C-alpha cells in the first residue's frame, strides 16, 4: 500500500513474500515465454518479404504482394485479438499459470505446423490458430506479475518481462535469413522458408514444457486440460468466423484492406457479445472510462509495434536498396531497442511512483517523443539516398521511447484495476489494442503498393501515436489508482500452500 504521502508501506510487499514465490525467477520464465511467442508471430514478416523478393510460394503470382502479405499478418492478429478477453477471463477462472502454459504449448505446436502445411488458405488458417493460442498469454502474464511482484517494483517487473518481446522479435529478424539459407540446403529452394517455423516452434515447445515444470513445483494439479478445452471452444468458433469472413471477402473480390476491416468488425462484434453475456462479472472494467481510454490508445501502440515488426525489413530494403540479410540486421535496431527501453521504462515509472508522482506524466512524454522521432524517420526515408546509419539511429531511438512507455502504461492499468479483475482488464485492453495489429500490416502494405514507397505508411503511424499521447492525458490516474489511494488489496496465502484460487468465479 501507499501512505498519504505517496510512499509504499510494507504490507503489500510482505503479502507477496508470504506466498513463497521468488518473483525474479518468475520474471525469467515469463520473459522466456515472451521471447519465443514473439519470435513465432514475427517470423511471418521476414518470410513474406523473402517470398516477395524471390517470387516463390503462395506470393509468387500475387498482383499486389505487399497487400496480400500484410493481410496474412493481419489475420494472425485477428485470431490473437479474439482470445484476449476470453484468455484473461479464463485465467481469472482457472489460474493465470494454467493459461500461460496452455498458450505456450499451443503456440509451439501451431508454429511447427505452420512450417509443414502447403497452400495459402491452410497457411492462413494455421497462423490464425497460432494467434488464437498466443492471445491467452498477455493478460495472464501481466496479471501474474501484478499479483506476485511487490507493488513498488511492479513497473520494473512489467518492463523486464516484456523485454522478451523485443528479444524474440530481434531473434526472428536476425536469424530468419540464416534459417532460410539452412532450409534451402536441407529442404529445397522452394521450401526454404519452412525451416524458420520448424526451429522456432520447437523452441517454443521447450519453453512451454519448462514453464509447466516450474509452475508445477509451486502449485500441482492445475486444470490444464479443462482450461485448454474451454479455450479451444472459444477458439474453434473464432477460427471458423475469421476464415468465413476471409472466404466471403475473397469471393466477393474485396481488397485486402476491406477484408482486414471486416475482420475487425467481426472481432468487435464478438467482443461486444462476450461483454454483454459476461459483463456482470467484469463490470468495473467494461464500464470504466479510464480503461477504455487506455485501450483505445493501445490501438496506436499495437499498430506501431506490428507495422514495424512486420514490415521493417522491407522498409529498410526499399529505402537503402540493400540485401535481405543486411536489411534484417538494420531493422533489428527497431526491435533490439526494447532490450533497453522496456526495463528502463519500468524502472523510471517505479521511481516516479516512489516519489508520489504517478506514472501518467512519463507515459505522455515518452509517447510524444516517439511520435516526433517517427516523423523524423519518415522524413529520412523520403529522400533519394537516405543514410543507413540515420535510419538505424532513428529506428533505435523511436523504439526506445516506444518500448519504455509500454510497461509504464501496463503498470498504470494494473494500478487502477482491482486485483480480482486484472485478467479481464488486460484482456480487454489488448483485445481493443489488437485492432491496430490487425489493420497495420494490411493497410501499410496497401499504401506501399499504391505509392511505391513506405513514407505515407510511416507518417500515418506517427499520426496515430500522436492521438494516443492525447488520450493518455485524460486518464484519471490519481483518482482511480488503488496504490495512490492506499487501496491495494493483496491477500496473503499460507506459505506452505500457495494457491491461485483455481476454479473460483472471478
N, C-alpha and C positions, 0 to 999 in steps of 0.2 A: 504494500500500500504506500501511499504518499501522505506526508503530513500537510498541514495547512500552508507550509512554505514551499511546497512542491518537491520535497525531498523524500526519498524512499525510506520506508521503515523496514524492519527485518521480517515482518510477519509472512509476506508472500514468498520471499526467498527461503525462509525456514520451512514453509509448507512444501515447496518444491523439493528441498533436500530430504524431507521426511519420507518421500516416496522412494528413496534409494536409487534414483536414476542419475547416472553420470551424463549430464546434458551435453558435454563436449563430445563424448563418444556417439551420442545420438546425432549430433550435428554432422559428424563424419559420415555416418551411414546415409543420412538424408542427402548430404552433398553428393555421395556416390550415386544415389538414386537419380538426382537431378542430372548428373553428368551423362549417364547412359541414356536416360529418356530424352534429354535434349539432343544428343547426338542422333538418336533414331529419327526424330522428327525433322532434323536439319538436313539429313542425307538427301532428301528428295531434291533440294535446290541445286547442289552441285551436280547431281546425277542428271537432272533435266538440262542444265547448262551444257554438260558434256554431250548429251544426246543431240541437242540442237546444233552444236558445233560440228559433230561428226555425222549428222544425218543418219542416225541409227534408231532402232527401237520403234516405239509407237509414236514418236515425234518426227520420224523421218519425212513423212509426206504431209505434215500439217501446214496449212496455208498461213496460219498465224501461230507459230510455235511458242512464242513467249506468252501469249494469252492462254493457250491450252495448258502450257506448263504451269502457269500461275493458278489456273483453275484446279489442277491436280493438287497443288499445295494447299489451296484454299479449302478443298473438300476434306483434307485431313483435319483441318481445324473446325470444319462443320461437325465432324464426329467428336473432336476434342471438346468443343463447346457444349455439346448436348449432354455430356456426363459431368459437367462442372457442379451444378447444384445437386443432382442425384448422388454424385460421389461424396459430396460434403454431408448430405443428409444421411447417407448410409454409413459414413464414418461416425457421425454422432450416434447412430443406432448400434453398429456392430463393433466399433472401436477404430480409431484412426490408424493404428498399427496394422490392423487387418486389411484395410483398403489399400494401404501403401504396398504391402506385399502382393496382393492381388493385382494391383496396377502394374507393378514391375514385371511379374511373371507373364502376364497377359501381353504387355508391350514387347517383351523379348520373343515370345512365340510368334506374334504377328509380324515383327520385323524380319525374322528368319523367313517366314512365308512370303514376305514382300520380295525376297531375292529368289524365290523358287517359281512363282507363278508367271504365266505368259499372257499377254494381251492387255490392252488399255483398260477395258472395263473391269477385269479381275484385279488389275493393279490398283485402280481407284478404290474398289471395294475393300481390299485388304488394308489400304492406307487409311480409309475411313474407320475401319475396325481398330486399327492401331491407335488412332486418335481417341476412339471411344474408351479404350483401356487406359491410356495415359491421362485422360481427363479426370480420373479419380485421384490422381496423385497430389495435385496442387493444394486443394482445400484441406486435405488431411495432413499434409506436410506442414502447412502454415499453422494449423490448429494444434498439432503435436508440439511444435516449437513453442507456441504461446503457452501451452499447458506445462511443459517440462523445463522451461528456462526461467530463471529469476527475472522478474519484470524489468529490473534495471539493466539487464543485458538482452532484452527482447529484440531490439533492432539489430544488435550485433549478431545475434543468432540467425535472424531472418537473412541478414546480409551474407554471413559466412556460408550458410547452407545453399542459398541460391547462386553462389559463385559457381556451383556445379553446372548451372545453366550455361554460363559463359565458357567454362572448360569444355563442356560437351559440344557446344556449337563450334568452338575453336578446333577441337579434335576432328569433328566431321569435315570442316572446311580444309584443314591442313592435310589430313590423311586420305581424303576421298580420291585425289589424283593417283596416289601411290597404290591404293587398294584397287582402283580401276585398272591400273597397269598390271598389277598382280593377277587380276581377274582375266585380263587378256592372255596372260601366259598359261594360266591354269584351265580356264574355260575356253572362251573364244573371243574374237574381237567384237562380235555382235552382243555377246552376253557378259562382257567385262564388268559392267555396272553392278551385276548381281553380287559380286564379292563384297561390296560395301555393306549391304544389308545383312549378309550372312555373318560377317565378322562382328559388326556392332550388335546384331541381335543376340549372338552367343554371349557377348559381354554383358548385355542386359539381364539375361537369364542367370548368369553367375552372380551378379549383384542382387538380383531378386531372391535367390536361394540363400545368399549370405545374410540378407536382411531378415529372412524368415528365421534363421538360426539365432541371430542376435535378439530379435524380439521374443523368441521362444524362451530364452533364458530369463527374460523379465516377466513374461506372462504366458503360460501354457494354455492350451485349449481354446485359442481364439477361433471363431467360427468362419474360417476361410472359405469353406465350400458354400455355406449359406450366403455369405456376402458375395461370392463370385456368381452364384446363380441369380441373386437379386440384381446385381449389376448387369449380368448377362441378359436378364429380361428387359431392363431399360434399353440396353444396347441393341438387342435384336429389333425392337420397334424403331429405334433411331436409325439403324443401318438401313432398314427397309425404306424408311421415309426419305433419307438422304439420297439413296440410289434411285428411288422413284422420281424425285424431283430432277435428278440428273437425266434420267431416261426421257422424261416428258419434255424437258427443256431442249435436249439434243434433238429429239424427234421433231420438235416444233421449229427448229432452226434458230433458236435463240443464241445470242452472243455469250461468250464466257462470262462477261460481267453480269449479264442478266441472270444466268444460271446461278452464279455466286450470290446475287441479290436474293433470288428465290430461296436459296439455302438459308440465308439469314432470316428471311420471313418465316421459314419453317421452324428454325431454332427458337425464334422469339415466340412463335405461336405455341410450341411445345412447352417452353418455359412458362408462359402465361397459364397454361393448363395445369402445370405442376404447382405453380404458386397458388392457383385457385383451390386446388384439392388439398395441398399441404400447408397452405399459408397460416392456418391456425396454430401450427407447431413452430413456425418461424416468423410470426407476425412482427416482432421487434425489428427484424432485418428487412423484411419485404416492404414494410410501411415506413421505413426510415429515410427521410430526405437526405441525410448525410451519407448513408450507404449508397444511395443512388447517384449522388454527385461523384463519389469516388469511382463507382462502377462505370459511369459514362465517361469520365476522364480516362479510364483504363482502356477504352476503345482505341484512343490515340496511342497509348502505351503499347498495346499489343500490335497495333498497326505498324508502328515504328520497328518493334522487335522483329517481326516476321517479314516485313518488307526488306530490311537489310539482311537478315539471316538467310532469306530465300534467294534474293537477287544480288547480293553484294559482289559475288564473283563475276556475274555478268556485267554489273555496273562498272567495275574496275577494268574488265577486259575491253568493254566498248570504249571507255574514255581513254585508257592508256594504250590500247591496241597491243596488249600483252598476251602471253600464252596462258592456257588454262591453269597450269601449275603455279606460275608466278602470280596470276590474278588471285588465286585461292590464298596464297600467302599474304598478299596485301589486304585482302578482305578480312583476314583473320585479325587484323588490328581492331576492327569493329567489335568482334566477339571477344577477343582477348582483354579488352578494356574492362570487362566485367570482373575479371580476376582481381583488379584493383578497386573498381567502383563499388561493387556490392558490399564487401566488408567495410570499406572506408565510409560509405554512406550510412551503414548500420551503426558504426562507432560514433560518427558525428551526431546522429539522431539521439543516441543514448546519452551523450554528453549534454545535448540540449535539454533532454528530459531531466537529467540530474540537476541542472541549473534552473529548473522550473520554467523553461522557455517554450516547451512543446515542440512538436515535430513539423508542423504545417509550414512555418516560415522557410525552413530549409527545403522542403518539398517544392514550394513555389519558386524559390531562387534557382534551384538546380534544373527545374523544368524549363525555365526561361533561358538559362544558359545553354541548355541542349538545343532549344529552338534556334537560337542565334548561330551556333556553330553548324547546325544542319543547313541553314540558309547559306552560310559561307561555303560549305561543301558543294551545294548546288551551283553556286557561282563558279567555283573552280572547275567542275566537270563540264560547264557550258563552254569553256574555252576550246580552241582547236588543238592545243598541245598542253593539256593540264600536267602539272608536276605530280609525279608518282608519290614523292615524299610529302607534298602538300595534302594529297588525298589521304595518305596513310595517317598523317598527323591529325587531320580534321576528323576522320573516322574514329580514331582513338579518343580524341578529346570529347566529341559529342557523345560517344558511347559511355565514357567515364561518367559524365554528368547524368546520363540517362539511367545507367545501372545503379549509381549511388542513390538516386531518388526512389527506386523501387522498394528496397527494404524499409525506407522511411515511411512510405505510404502503407506497406503491409502492416508495419507495427502500429501505425495510427489507426488502421482499420481494426486491428485486434484490441487496441485501447478503448475504442468507442463501442465495442461489442461485448455483451455479457458472455462469460466463458461457455455456457451451455449452448450458445447459438453460433459459435465461431466457425464450425464446419459449414453451416449453411451460409454464413456471411461471406466466407472466402469462396465458396462455391458460386454464390450469386455474383460476386464481384468478377470472377474470371469468366463466368458464362456471358455476362454482358460485354466484358472487355474483349472476348474472343470474336465478337463481331468484326473488330478490326483485323484480326488474324485471318478470318475467312475471306475478307474482301481485299486485303492489301496485295497478296501475290497476283490475283487476277486483274485487279484494277491497274496496278503498276505495269504488269506485262502488257495489257492492252494499250496503255499510254505509250509504252516503248515501241510497240508495233505501229502505232498511229503517228508518232513524231520522229521515230528513228533514233532517239536517244533517251536517256534517263532523267534529264533535267526537270521536266514537268512533274515526274513522279516524286522526285526529291523535294521540290518546293511544296507539293501537296502534303507530304509527310510533315514538313516544318509547320505548315499552317495548322494541321491537326494538333500538333504538340503545343502550339500557342493557345489553342482553345482549351486544352487540358489544364494548362497553368492557370487560366482564368477560373475554371471550375473548382480547382483545389482551393482557391482564395475563399470560396463561400462555404467550405466545410466548417462546421461549428465544433472544432476540436475540444476547446476548453469546457464548453457547456455539456458535452456528451461523454468525455473521457472518464472511464472507470478508474484510471490512475490519478488524474489530476483532481478528481473529486473524492479520492480516498475510498472508492467502492470496489476495488479489485477483489474478486472472490476466488480464492484458491483453497480447495478442500484437501486437507492432508489425509491420504490413505495410510493405513498401517504400513510401516516399513517392511514388515515380513511378508506382506501380501499386496503389493502394489497392483491395483486393478484399474481398468479403464471404464468401469460400469458398462461392460459389454452387454448389449441387448436392451439397455434402458431406453425408454422413449425420450427423444430429445425435447 
